[in-house]
């Protein structure tokens, strides 16, 4: 079983008094579909199909005007998630490291 690390975003639940747009950003470890490509889960949860574990979650990130390239919390969370995915994929798998 091969696993992949992906970034998943979703709308964050906020009270009606908040007028802005808020999103969740997560790094998920997912299984592959047998053909080598990762399964795309429907939600940020360990209950979703193909999800092995939820590595990290950034909750309630405010989305600014220039997202995803600006300085808003959502853009920063996406960049941090991308750095985390690159670091996790650069690390050897546990079964390869023991050889």
MIROTOR-773151 format. One record per residue: chain; z, x, y of N, C-alpha, C in turn. Coordinates in Angstrom, 3 decimals. Example, Ala and Ser with C-alpha at 12.3 -4.5 7.8 and 13.67 -1.06 7.14 Angstrom:
<pts>
<pt kette="A" n_w="7.800" n_u="13.190" n_v="-5.690" ca_w="7.800" ca_u="12.300" ca_v="-4.500" c_w="7.800" c_u="13.200" c_v="-3.300"/>
<pt kette="A" n_w="7.080" n_u="12.850" n_v="-2.250" ca_w="7.140" ca_u="13.670" ca_v="-1.060" c_w="7.870" c_u="12.900" c_v="0.030"/>
</pts>
This chain:
<pts>
<pt kette="A" n_w="0.000" n_u="0.845" n_v="-1.181" ca_w="0.000" ca_u="0.000" ca_v="0.000" c_w="0.000" c_u="0.892" c_v="1.245"/>
<pt kette="A" n_w="-0.990" n_u="0.734" n_v="2.060" ca_w="-1.084" ca_u="1.467" ca_v="3.310" c_w="-0.606" c_u="0.567" c_v="4.443"/>
<pt kette="A" n_w="0.125" n_u="1.164" n_v="5.379" ca_w="0.570" ca_u="0.387" ca_v="6.531" c_w="-0.031" c_u="0.963" c_v="7.808"/>
<pt kette="A" n_w="-0.118" n_u="0.113" n_v="8.814" ca_w="-0.647" ca_u="0.485" ca_v="10.117" c_w="0.359" c_u="0.031" c_v="11.173"/>
<pt kette="A" n_w="0.321" n_u="0.666" n_v="12.326" ca_w="1.152" ca_u="0.257" ca_v="13.456" c_w="0.243" c_u="-0.371" c_v="14.500"/>
<pt kette="A" n_w="0.583" n_u="-1.588" n_v="14.946" ca_w="-0.218" ca_u="-2.283" ca_v="15.940" c_w="0.668" c_u="-2.769" c_v="17.080"/>
<pt kette="A" n_w="0.034" n_u="-3.082" n_v="18.203" ca_w="0.727" ca_u="-3.666" ca_v="19.355" c_w="0.360" c_u="-5.138" c_v="19.412"/>
<pt kette="A" n_w="1.355" n_u="-5.988" n_v="19.505" ca_w="1.151" ca_u="-7.438" ca_v="19.575" c_w="1.816" c_u="-7.947" c_v="20.843"/>
<pt kette="A" n_w="1.140" n_u="-8.822" n_v="21.586" ca_w="1.733" ca_u="-9.432" ca_v="22.773" c_w="1.795" c_u="-10.936" c_v="22.581"/>
<pt kette="A" n_w="2.741" n_u="-11.562" n_v="23.268" ca_w="2.902" ca_u="-13.015" ca_v="23.195" c_w="3.541" c_u="-13.503" c_v="24.483"/>
<pt kette="A" n_w="3.382" n_u="-14.771" n_v="24.766" ca_w="4.013" ca_u="-15.360" ca_v="25.943" c_w="5.515" c_u="-15.446" c_v="25.713"/>
<pt kette="A" n_w="6.289" n_u="-15.141" n_v="26.749" ca_w="7.749" ca_u="-15.206" ca_v="26.652" c_w="8.217" c_u="-16.568" c_v="27.134"/>
<pt kette="A" n_w="9.213" n_u="-17.108" n_v="26.463" ca_w="9.804" ca_u="-18.384" ca_v="26.868" c_w="10.740" c_u="-18.144" c_v="28.047"/>
<pt kette="A" n_w="10.491" n_u="-18.843" n_v="29.138" ca_w="11.290" ca_u="-18.690" ca_v="30.345" c_w="11.698" c_u="-20.073" c_v="30.846"/>
<pt kette="A" n_w="12.785" n_u="-20.140" n_v="31.617" ca_w="13.184" ca_u="-21.433" ca_v="32.183" c_w="12.163" c_u="-21.912" c_v="33.215"/>
<pt kette="A" n_w="12.179" n_u="-23.194" n_v="33.502" ca_w="11.201" ca_u="-23.764" ca_v="34.419" c_w="11.390" c_u="-23.289" c_v="35.859"/>
<pt kette="A" n_w="12.524" n_u="-22.689" n_v="36.169" ca_w="12.755" ca_u="-22.190" ca_v="37.517" c_w="12.020" c_u="-20.880" c_v="37.789"/>
<pt kette="A" n_w="11.466" n_u="-20.239" n_v="36.740" ca_w="10.702" ca_u="-18.998" ca_v="36.907" c_w="9.220" c_u="-19.345" c_v="37.011"/>
<pt kette="A" n_w="8.617" n_u="-19.017" n_v="38.141" ca_w="7.227" ca_u="-19.376" ca_v="38.378" c_w="6.248" c_u="-18.306" c_v="37.920"/>
<pt kette="A" n_w="6.695" n_u="-17.106" n_v="37.698" ca_w="5.801" ca_u="-16.023" ca_v="37.301" c_w="5.412" c_u="-16.106" c_v="35.839"/>
<pt kette="A" n_w="4.533" n_u="-15.200" n_v="35.446" ca_w="4.111" ca_u="-15.093" ca_v="34.052" c_w="4.883" c_u="-13.958" c_v="33.403"/>
<pt kette="A" n_w="5.457" n_u="-14.234" n_v="32.244" ca_w="6.230" ca_u="-13.242" ca_v="31.503" c_w="5.696" c_u="-13.166" c_v="30.084"/>
<pt kette="A" n_w="5.655" n_u="-11.941" n_v="29.546" ca_w="5.146" ca_u="-11.740" ca_v="28.198" c_w="6.071" c_u="-10.837" c_v="27.402"/>
<pt kette="A" n_w="5.923" n_u="-10.902" n_v="26.078" ca_w="6.632" ca_u="-10.025" ca_v="25.147" c_w="5.626" c_u="-9.010" c_v="24.621"/>
<pt kette="A" n_w="6.087" n_u="-7.792" n_v="24.402" ca_w="5.254" ca_u="-6.729" ca_v="23.835" c_w="6.015" c_u="-6.183" c_v="22.636"/>
<pt kette="A" n_w="5.331" n_u="-5.998" n_v="21.513" ca_w="5.991" ca_u="-5.491" ca_v="20.309" c_w="5.107" c_u="-4.506" c_v="19.569"/>
<pt kette="A" n_w="5.744" n_u="-3.566" n_v="18.894" ca_w="5.067" ca_u="-2.659" ca_v="17.966" c_w="5.467" c_u="-3.114" c_v="16.565"/>
<pt kette="A" n_w="4.460" n_u="-3.436" n_v="15.759" ca_w="4.691" ca_u="-3.944" ca_v="14.409" c_w="4.081" c_u="-3.004" c_v="13.382"/>
<pt kette="A" n_w="4.757" n_u="-2.858" n_v="12.264" ca_w="4.178" ca_u="-2.158" ca_v="11.122" c_w="3.642" c_u="-3.230" c_v="10.186"/>
<pt kette="A" n_w="2.332" n_u="-3.198" n_v="9.928" ca_w="1.694" ca_u="-4.231" ca_v="9.114" c_w="0.956" c_u="-3.605" c_v="7.940"/>
<pt kette="A" n_w="0.756" n_u="-4.406" n_v="6.900" ca_w="0.009" ca_u="-3.975" ca_v="5.723" c_w="-1.484" c_u="-4.045" c_v="6.020"/>
<pt kette="A" n_w="-2.279" n_u="-3.351" n_v="5.201" ca_w="-3.726" ca_u="-3.488" ca_v="5.361" c_w="-4.224" c_u="-4.618" c_v="4.471"/>
<pt kette="A" n_w="-5.455" n_u="-5.063" n_v="4.735" ca_w="-6.019" ca_u="-6.209" ca_v="4.014" c_w="-6.751" c_u="-5.819" c_v="2.735"/>
<pt kette="A" n_w="-6.635" n_u="-4.569" n_v="2.323" ca_w="-7.308" ca_u="-4.100" ca_v="1.119" c_w="-8.597" c_u="-3.363" c_v="1.431"/>
<pt kette="A" n_w="-9.171" n_u="-3.633" n_v="2.587" ca_w="-10.404" ca_u="-2.962" ca_v="3.005" c_w="-10.114" c_u="-1.837" c_v="3.990"/>
<pt kette="A" n_w="-8.830" n_u="-1.585" n_v="4.254" ca_w="-8.458" ca_u="-0.493" ca_v="5.135" c_w="-8.148" c_u="-0.902" c_v="6.560"/>
<pt kette="A" n_w="-8.396" n_u="-2.151" n_v="6.933" ca_w="-8.080" ca_u="-2.587" ca_v="8.294" c_w="-6.766" c_u="-3.383" c_v="8.284"/>
<pt kette="A" n_w="-5.986" n_u="-3.305" n_v="9.384" ca_w="-4.684" ca_u="-3.979" ca_v="9.394" c_w="-4.812" c_u="-5.494" c_v="9.493"/>
<pt kette="A" n_w="-3.851" n_u="-6.188" n_v="8.907" ca_w="-3.762" ca_u="-7.641" ca_v="9.023" c_w="-3.237" c_u="-7.966" c_v="10.419"/>
<pt kette="A" n_w="-3.819" n_u="-8.947" n_v="11.099" ca_w="-3.346" ca_u="-9.363" ca_v="12.414" c_w="-2.368" c_u="-10.515" c_v="12.244"/>
<pt kette="A" n_w="-1.072" n_u="-10.295" n_v="12.529" ca_w="-0.086" ca_u="-11.373" ca_v="12.353" c_w="-0.203" c_u="-12.413" c_v="13.455"/>
<pt kette="A" n_w="0.305" n_u="-13.600" n_v="13.183" ca_w="0.228" ca_u="-14.703" ca_v="14.139" c_w="1.385" c_u="-14.697" c_v="15.130"/>
<pt kette="A" n_w="2.473" n_u="-14.008" n_v="14.802" ca_w="3.636" ca_u="-14.013" ca_v="15.686" c_w="4.385" c_u="-12.696" c_v="15.572"/>
<pt kette="A" n_w="5.276" n_u="-12.458" n_v="16.534" ca_w="6.110" ca_u="-11.262" ca_v="16.535" c_w="7.372" c_u="-11.590" c_v="15.736"/>
<pt kette="A" n_w="7.310" n_u="-11.366" n_v="14.443" ca_w="8.425" ca_u="-11.683" ca_v="13.562" c_w="8.206" c_u="-11.012" c_v="12.213"/>
<pt kette="A" n_w="9.295" n_u="-10.726" n_v="11.521" ca_w="9.165" ca_u="-10.186" ca_v="10.169" c_w="8.721" c_u="-11.266" c_v="9.189"/>
<pt kette="A" n_w="8.778" n_u="-12.533" n_v="9.605" ca_w="8.346" ca_u="-13.632" ca_v="8.742" c_w="6.833" c_u="-13.811" c_v="8.736"/>
<pt kette="A" n_w="6.130" n_u="-13.192" n_v="9.681" ca_w="4.677" ca_u="-13.337" ca_v="9.759" c_w="4.008" c_u="-12.653" c_v="8.572"/>
<pt kette="A" n_w="2.861" n_u="-13.164" n_v="8.182" ca_w="2.123" ca_u="-12.636" ca_v="7.037" c_w="1.676" c_u="-11.207" c_v="7.311"/>
<pt kette="A" n_w="2.010" n_u="-10.306" n_v="6.398" ca_w="1.576" ca_u="-8.928" ca_v="6.483" c_w="2.491" c_u="-7.997" c_v="7.260"/>
<pt kette="A" n_w="3.523" n_u="-8.522" n_v="7.911" ca_w="4.416" ca_u="-7.678" ca_v="8.707" c_w="5.455" c_u="-7.032" c_v="7.799"/>
<pt kette="A" n_w="5.521" n_u="-5.699" n_v="7.842" ca_w="6.522" ca_u="-4.957" ca_v="7.075" c_w="7.821" c_u="-4.887" c_v="7.868"/>
<pt kette="A" n_w="7.713" n_u="-4.510" n_v="9.158" ca_w="8.890" ca_u="-4.459" ca_v="10.029" c_w="8.466" c_u="-4.517" c_v="11.491"/>
<pt kette="A" n_w="9.398" n_u="-4.947" n_v="12.321" ca_w="9.209" ca_u="-4.930" ca_v="13.764" c_w="9.863" c_u="-3.645" c_v="14.259"/>
<pt kette="A" n_w="9.071" n_u="-2.727" n_v="14.799" ca_w="9.570" ca_u="-1.417" ca_v="15.200" c_w="10.294" c_u="-1.502" c_v="16.536"/>
<pt kette="A" n_w="9.677" n_u="-2.124" n_v="17.539" ca_w="10.279" ca_u="-2.230" ca_v="18.875" c_w="9.733" c_u="-3.469" c_v="19.582"/>
<pt kette="A" n_w="10.572" n_u="-4.058" n_v="20.440" ca_w="10.171" ca_u="-5.241" ca_v="21.215" c_w="10.629" c_u="-5.073" c_v="22.655"/>
<pt kette="A" n_w="9.735" n_u="-5.364" n_v="23.595" ca_w="10.068" ca_u="-5.429" ca_v="25.019" c_w="10.023" c_u="-6.899" c_v="25.396"/>
<pt kette="A" n_w="11.161" n_u="-7.472" n_v="25.757" ca_w="11.266" ca_u="-8.894" ca_v="26.055" c_w="11.071" c_u="-9.171" c_v="27.543"/>
<pt kette="A" n_w="10.532" n_u="-10.324" n_v="27.871" ca_w="10.446" ca_u="-10.861" ca_v="29.227" c_w="9.914" c_u="-9.862" c_v="30.252"/>
<pt kette="A" n_w="8.738" n_u="-9.358" n_v="30.007" ca_w="8.099" ca_u="-8.417" ca_v="30.928" c_w="7.260" c_u="-9.195" c_v="31.931"/>
<pt kette="A" n_w="7.549" n_u="-9.000" n_v="33.192" ca_w="6.817" ca_u="-9.681" ca_v="34.254" c_w="5.392" c_u="-9.132" c_v="34.334"/>
<pt kette="A" n_w="4.419" n_u="-10.046" n_v="34.407" ca_w="3.014" ca_u="-9.665" ca_v="34.485" c_w="2.605" c_u="-9.691" c_v="35.951"/>
<pt kette="A" n_w="2.186" n_u="-8.545" n_v="36.464" ca_w="1.775" ca_u="-8.432" ca_v="37.854" c_w="0.298" c_u="-8.748" c_v="38.041"/>
<pt kette="A" n_w="-0.192" n_u="-8.597" n_v="39.276" ca_w="-1.582" ca_u="-8.911" ca_v="39.595" c_w="-2.567" c_u="-7.973" c_v="38.920"/>
<pt kette="A" n_w="-2.219" n_u="-6.719" n_v="38.768" ca_w="-3.167" ca_u="-5.733" ca_v="38.245" c_w="-2.951" c_u="-5.410" c_v="36.774"/>
<pt kette="A" n_w="-2.283" n_u="-6.259" n_v="36.046" ca_w="-2.028" ca_u="-6.009" ca_v="34.628" c_w="-3.347" c_u="-5.956" c_v="33.880"/>
<pt kette="A" n_w="-3.521" n_u="-5.139" n_v="32.897" ca_w="-2.588" ca_u="-4.195" ca_v="32.287" c_w="-2.662" c_u="-2.788" c_v="32.862"/>
<pt kette="A" n_w="-3.244" n_u="-2.609" n_v="34.045" ca_w="-3.410" ca_u="-1.264" ca_v="34.592" c_w="-2.490" c_u="-0.958" c_v="35.766"/>
<pt kette="A" n_w="-1.606" n_u="-1.861" n_v="36.118" ca_w="-0.763" ca_u="-1.674" ca_v="37.291" c_w="0.581" c_u="-1.053" c_v="36.969"/>
<pt kette="A" n_w="1.542" n_u="-1.321" n_v="37.853" ca_w="2.886" ca_u="-0.769" ca_v="37.698" c_w="3.903" c_u="-1.841" c_v="37.315"/>
<pt kette="A" n_w="3.447" n_u="-3.025" n_v="36.931" ca_w="4.369" ca_u="-4.100" ca_v="36.571" c_w="5.059" c_u="-3.781" c_v="35.237"/>
<pt kette="A" n_w="6.095" n_u="-4.545" n_v="34.929" ca_w="6.866" ca_u="-4.311" ca_v="33.703" c_w="5.996" c_u="-4.467" c_v="32.456"/>
<pt kette="A" n_w="5.068" n_u="-5.406" n_v="32.486" ca_w="4.181" ca_u="-5.621" ca_v="31.344" c_w="3.284" c_u="-4.398" c_v="31.107"/>
<pt kette="A" n_w="2.717" n_u="-3.852" n_v="32.169" ca_w="1.862" ca_u="-2.663" ca_v="32.046" c_w="2.649" c_u="-1.468" c_v="31.538"/>
<pt kette="A" n_w="3.847" n_u="-1.310" n_v="32.055" ca_w="4.694" ca_u="-0.199" ca_v="31.597" c_w="5.073" c_u="-0.355" c_v="30.129"/>
<pt kette="A" n_w="5.367" n_u="-1.575" n_v="29.714" ca_w="5.712" ca_u="-1.818" ca_v="28.313" c_w="4.522" c_u="-1.537" c_v="27.404"/>
<pt kette="A" n_w="3.309" n_u="-1.916" n_v="27.829" ca_w="2.116" ca_u="-1.626" ca_v="27.035" c_w="1.887" c_u="-0.127" c_v="26.888"/>
<pt kette="A" n_w="2.064" n_u="0.618" n_v="27.975" ca_w="1.887" ca_u="2.073" ca_v="27.893" c_w="2.939" c_u="2.712" c_v="26.990"/>
<pt kette="A" n_w="4.181" n_u="2.261" n_v="27.096" ca_w="5.247" ca_u="2.794" ca_v="26.242" c_w="4.987" c_u="2.441" c_v="24.776"/>
<pt kette="A" n_w="4.509" n_u="1.234" n_v="24.509" ca_w="4.187" ca_u="0.823" ca_v="23.140" c_w="3.047" c_u="1.675" c_v="22.582"/>
<pt kette="A" n_w="2.049" n_u="1.977" n_v="23.412" ca_w="0.935" ca_u="2.813" ca_v="22.962" c_w="1.413" c_u="4.221" c_v="22.618"/>
<pt kette="A" n_w="2.308" n_u="4.780" n_v="23.439" ca_w="2.863" ca_u="6.104" ca_v="23.125" c_w="3.658" c_u="6.070" c_v="21.821"/>
<pt kette="A" n_w="4.410" n_u="4.998" n_v="21.587" ca_w="5.188" ca_u="4.870" ca_v="20.354" c_w="4.269" c_u="4.786" c_v="19.145"/>
<pt kette="A" n_w="3.196" n_u="4.002" n_v="19.238" ca_w="2.242" ca_u="3.886" ca_v="18.127" c_w="1.611" c_u="5.239" c_v="17.822"/>
<pt kette="A" n_w="1.214" n_u="5.970" n_v="18.866" ca_w="0.617" ca_u="7.296" ca_v="18.649" c_w="1.602" c_u="8.251" c_v="17.982"/>
<pt kette="A" n_w="2.872" n_u="8.189" n_v="18.375" ca_w="3.880" ca_u="9.056" ca_v="17.763" c_w="4.134" c_u="8.671" c_v="16.306"/>
<pt kette="A" n_w="4.165" n_u="7.383" n_v="16.014" ca_w="4.413" ca_u="6.933" ca_v="14.648" c_w="3.236" c_u="7.257" c_v="13.722"/>
<pt kette="A" n_w="2.030" n_u="7.141" n_v="14.231" ca_w="0.859" ca_u="7.434" ca_v="13.402" c_w="0.671" c_u="8.928" c_v="13.189"/>
<pt kette="A" n_w="1.188" n_u="9.747" n_v="14.086" ca_w="1.081" ca_u="11.203" ca_v="13.926" c_w="2.046" c_u="11.735" c_v="12.876"/>
<pt kette="A" n_w="3.123" n_u="10.993" n_v="12.624" ca_w="4.101" ca_u="11.401" ca_v="11.629" c_w="3.557" c_u="11.169" c_v="10.230"/>
<pt kette="A" n_w="3.764" n_u="12.089" n_v="9.284" ca_w="3.276" ca_u="11.871" ca_v="7.917" c_w="4.090" c_u="10.781" c_v="7.228"/>
<pt kette="A" n_w="3.458" n_u="10.093" n_v="6.299" ca_w="4.123" ca_u="9.044" ca_v="5.510" c_w="5.208" c_u="9.686" c_v="4.650"/>
<pt kette="A" n_w="6.273" n_u="8.948" n_v="4.295" ca_w="7.362" ca_u="9.521" ca_v="3.505" c_w="6.925" c_u="10.100" c_v="2.166"/>
<pt kette="A" n_w="5.959" n_u="9.469" n_v="1.478" ca_w="5.515" ca_u="9.999" ca_v="0.185" c_w="4.669" c_u="11.248" c_v="0.350"/>
<pt kette="A" n_w="3.981" n_u="11.420" n_v="1.493" ca_w="3.197" ca_u="12.618" ca_v="1.734" c_w="4.093" c_u="13.795" c_v="2.151"/>
<pt kette="A" n_w="5.182" n_u="13.503" n_v="2.857" ca_w="6.072" ca_u="14.542" ca_v="3.342" c_w="6.853" c_u="15.210" c_v="2.207"/>
<pt kette="A" n_w="7.084" n_u="14.490" n_v="1.111" ca_w="7.865" ca_u="15.034" ca_v="-0.001" c_w="7.041" c_u="15.946" c_v="-0.909"/>
<pt kette="A" n_w="5.737" n_u="15.962" n_v="-0.755" ca_w="4.881" ca_u="16.788" ca_v="-1.622" c_w="4.897" c_u="18.224" c_v="-1.242"/>
</pts>
